[in-house]
Each structure stands twice: as C-alpha cells, then as structure tokens.
C-alpha cells in the first residue's frame, strides 16, 4: 500500500461513521482509528480567564479598568488563531536531523510552503509545510512524539 492510498483511506474514515479500519496486504498491515475527542480542551482556557478577572476589581478600583482590557485582549487573539494539523499518523519531529536546528520556534514567521516539521510514517519522512502566512504562537506537540491524524501541531497568528 502506498502513501496516497493510506491518505485516501484516512479521508474515507473521517467522512464516515467508521471508528476503525484495518487492511492487510502482502506489504504489511495498516490500521486507521478515528480520534474521538477534540473540543474538550478548547473550553478550559476561557474559564480560567473569567476566574482571574473578578479579583482585580475587588482589590483596587483603579486596577479594574486596566485589568479588564488586558483580559479582553487575549480572548480575541485566541479566536483568530489558525491551527496547523497533522495530515497523517506518525512521529512528529521539529528538525530534520538531531544536529540540525528546529524548523520553527515560537515567534517564527511562516509563509505557505515553509516546512514547519517532519512526520515519520512507515519509515517515510514527510515534510509538513505551512499553508498560511503568519507567526507561530505555540507549539502543541513535543519533539519525537506520536501524533494522530488531524491532531493540532501549531497555533499560528495569521498575518
């Protein structure tokens, strides 16, 4: 089975209600499972912002106007952040070799076509390129970690 066939299977599984599919041929066996949880972590950060906001008005009335805009400013930024997601199942690498520098760091400006990481799948090293222009705000995966299909890898502030 080649990589294009595997990508097509992943797309089919994602569009259907199939939870898992296994295919075996003379070259080997491929198992594709759908990831079940994605939205749970998105709700937690806003709750923390709201819990932090009430204490400053009680502490000092002059500090409340300064704290409220500061707390409100990050929320719109979080809404406009784009996510670079893993196009496949594999192992995430931030650099091309152990002695090479990372492709991107927090604060790195990226453009469409810039390599942001490598994902190894079935002994093939696939360069993952940015599809948007912007700045890396957060790296969501540790180097040499396994990743799932459609797993968020980077948060990007669009330019």
Secondary structure, DSSP 8 states (H G I E B T S, - for coil): --HHHHHHHHHHHHHSS--EEEEEETTEEEEEE-----SHHHHHHHHHHHHHHHHHHHH-HHHHHHHHHHHHHHHHHHHHEEEEE-SSSEEEESSSSTTS--S--TT-EE-TT-EEEEEEETTEEEEEE--S-EEEEEE-S-TTEEE-TT-EEEEEEE-
